[in-house]
Amino acid sequence: MAKKMSTEGKDYRDPPPAPLLDMEELKQWSFYRALIAELVATFLFLYIGVGTVVGYKGGDNSLCDGAGYLGVAWAFGGMIFVLVYCTAGISGGHINPAVTFGLFVARKVSLIRAVAYMMAQCLGAMLGVWMVMILTGIHYDQAGGAVNVVAPGYSKGTALGAEIIGTFVLVYTVLAATDPKRMARDSHVPVLAPLPIGFAVFVVHLALIPITGTGINPARSLGAAVVKNAKEIWDDHWIFWVGPFVGALAAAVYHQYILRSGAVKALESFRSNPTS
């Protein structure tokens, strides 16, 4: 009896999982508005981030000597904070195919929306890096195009592990900061969500810049690689897709099905509603 009363008194229920294929989305203007928001946000993210790298590494950087890894990390983390804040109410503020994939695994977005977001993000990233190249000219080449590569002295396995762990930190933070249960319980969580996400990007950059230049975002890596388009870049490019996607998968499973007990809830629901 006590168990029944506690269940009835529960003031929160998890929202239903997003459908795998939601064809109705294709008929809604809000869907296309979200795609535009993701494209523009990723464009701005890459323009500011790569522009900071080029300004620091390209040509005579005496005016930017104070930036270093710290300044680059702040540029990427700060822009994520700003852009998530600006676009969260429109598209969710993913700005990263790995984040989108993690949210898809957690059943927060449909497959159609996930694929469309990834395409918009990759296009926006390429446009952002291309704009940096056009505006900075020779300095862009001197900075190596701000591409993600395995740094000398590190193995591909080390780089892959770094990308997995770095992306795990980011996607885990995104899932924790946007947890609907926390939002329902604490009114300040939705307002503050962009802050920990941006800060996660910042600290991960501090750790990974010396190893891979910090990918953790396949669109960021692809945009820089396509615009620079050198053979040696493509040799290790798979690391910046496999690593982030594996890290996102691990973060989604850990948060949604272990910390939030998604697997246990599903099993209990099956036991309480037998089909036979």
N, C-alpha and C positions, 0 to 999 in steps of 0.2 A: 504493500500500500504506500509506504514511504517513497519507494522508488518511483511509483506512478505519479505521486504528487510533485516530486522534484522534476520529472520530465515535463509535466504540465506547466510548471512554473518557469520553465526555461524561456528567457526573453530574447533569444537569438537563435537563428537557424542559418546554416551556411547556404549561400545562394546556389541554385542548381548549376551543374557543370555546363560549360558552353557546348553546343552541339558540334559534332565532328564536321558535318557539312551543313552550313546554313545558307542555302541558296537565296533566301529572302534578303540577305545582306546586300546582294548585288543590285537590289531595287531601291535601296535607301540612299539618299543624299548624304546622310551622316557617315556612311561607309567611305565614300569618296572624299568627303571632307577630312576624314581621319587619315587617308592616304596622302593627301596634300600636306597635312600637318607633319606627318612622318618624313616626307621628302624634304620639306623646307627645314625642319629641325635638324635632320642629318646633314643637310647642306651647310647650315650655319655651324654645326658642331665641327665638321671637318675644316671649314674655312678658318675658324678661329684656332682650332687645335693645330692643324698643319701649318697655318700661318705663323703661329708662335714658334714651332720647331724650326721653320725656315729662317725666321728672324733671329733665332738664337745661334743656329749652326751655319747659316749661309753668309758668305762674304765677310766683310769687316763687321764683326759683332761687338765692337767695343762698347756700344751704347746698350747692349743687352747682356753684358757679362754677369749681371746680378741675377739673371733668370735661372739658367742652368736647369738641371733636372727638376728642381723645386718649382720653377716658374712654368715649365711645360706641364707638370702634373697639375698645378693649379689651373692652368688654362683648360685642360680637358675636364677636370673635376668640376670646375666652376661653371663651365658651359653646360654640362649635364644638369647641374643644379638649376640653372636658369631655364633651360629648355624643358625639363620635366615639369617645372612649375608652370610654364606657359602652356604646355600641350597636354598635360595630364587629363584635363576635362574634355578634351576633344578626341585624342587617340589613345590615351593611356600613357603617352610619353615614353615609348619603348626606345627608339633611336638606336637600336642595336638588334640585329637578327638573332643573336644568342639570347637576349632578354625575351624576344618574341617567342623563340623556341621553348624557353623555359616556362613561359606562361601558357603555351600550348600544351606542354606535357602536364602542367598543373590543371588543365581544362579551364583556363580563364579566357581563352579566345578560340575561335573555330579554326579549322584547317585553312579555309578560304581566306580568312582575315590574316592568318599567320603568313601564308605565302605571299599575299598581296603586300603586307607590311614589309617583308624582307626585300621584295623587288623595289619598292619605293625607297627604302633605306639605302640600298646599294646604288640606285640611280642618284639619289641626293648626295651620297658620299663622293661619287665620281665627279659630279658637278662642282662640289665644294673644293676638291683638290685641284681640279682643272682651273677654277677661278684663281686659286692661289698661284698656280703656275703662270697664268696670264699676267697677273699683277706684279709678281716678284721677279719674273724673268730669270736672269742668270743666277740669282741667289737661290732659286728653287733647285737648280742643278747642283750647285755647290753644297747644298744641304742634303743631297742624295734623295730628294723627293719625299723625305720623311716616311720612307717605306718601312714596313716591319720585316726584319730579317733576323736570323740567329746571329748574335754577336760573336766575334772571334773569342775562342776559349771556352765556349759552351757547346754541348752536343745537342743534336736534334731532340733527343729524349728529355734533356733538361728543359729545353725551350717548350716542348709539348706539355711537360708537367707544370711548368710555370703558368702557361696559358690556361690549363685546366683549373688550377687552384685559384688563379686570379679571377677567372670568370665565375667560379663557384662563389667567391666572396661577393661579387657584384649581384648575381642573380638571387642568391640567398637574401641579400639585403633588400632587393626589390620586393621579393615575396613577403618578407617580414614587415617591411614598411607599408605595404599595401594590403596587408591581411584584413579582410572585411570584418573579422571578429574583433580585432583591435580597434578598427575604425568605429564600430558600433559601440564599443565600450568607452573609448577615450576620444573625445571630440577633437583634441588637438592633433591626433595622428595624421589625418588627411592633409592638414596644413604643413606639417613638418616633414612629410614623406620625401620631398625632393632633397632635403638636406642630407640625410644619411646616404641616399643613393649617390649624390654628387661626391660626398666625402669618401665613399667606398671607391669610386673611380680614382680619386686623388691618391689615396694610400696605395692602391694597387699599382698605379703608375710609378710611384716611388720605388716599389720593389721590382717591377718588371722592365723598366726602361733600360737598365744596363744589360738585360738578357735578350729581350726581343724587340725593344722599342715600345713595348706594351700594345698588344693587339686587343684582346678580350672583346673585340667587336669586328666580326667578319666584314661588315660594310666598310669600316674604317680601313682595314687592311686591303680590301679589294679596290677601293677607290684610289689609294695611293699607288698600288701595283699597276692598275690599268693606265693611269696617267703617266707614270714613269716608264713602264713597259720595257724592262730590261730582263734578259734571260735569267740571270742569277737570282732575280727576285722571285721568279715563279718556281724555282727549284724547291724552296722551303715554304711556299705559300700554303700548302695543305695544312701545315701546323696551325695556321691562323683561322682555319675553319673547323678542323677536328677538335682542337683544344677547347675553344669556346663552346662548341656544341656538347662535348662530353661534360664540361664543367657545368653548363646550364642544365643538362639532364640530371646530373648528380644532385645539384642544388634543389631542383624541383621535386625529385623523389624524396630527398631528405626532409624538406620543409613540409610538403603536402601529405606525404604518406607515412612519415615517421613522427615528426614533431606534431603535426596536426592529426595524426592517427587516421589518415584517410583509408588506409588498407583495413585497419581494425573496424572502423565504422561500416565499411562496405561488407565485411564479414558478418558483423552483428546484424545488419539489415537483412542479409541473406538468411541468417538463422531465424530471425523473427518473422520472416515472410517466406516460408518454404514454398516452392513451386509445385511440389508433389503432395 
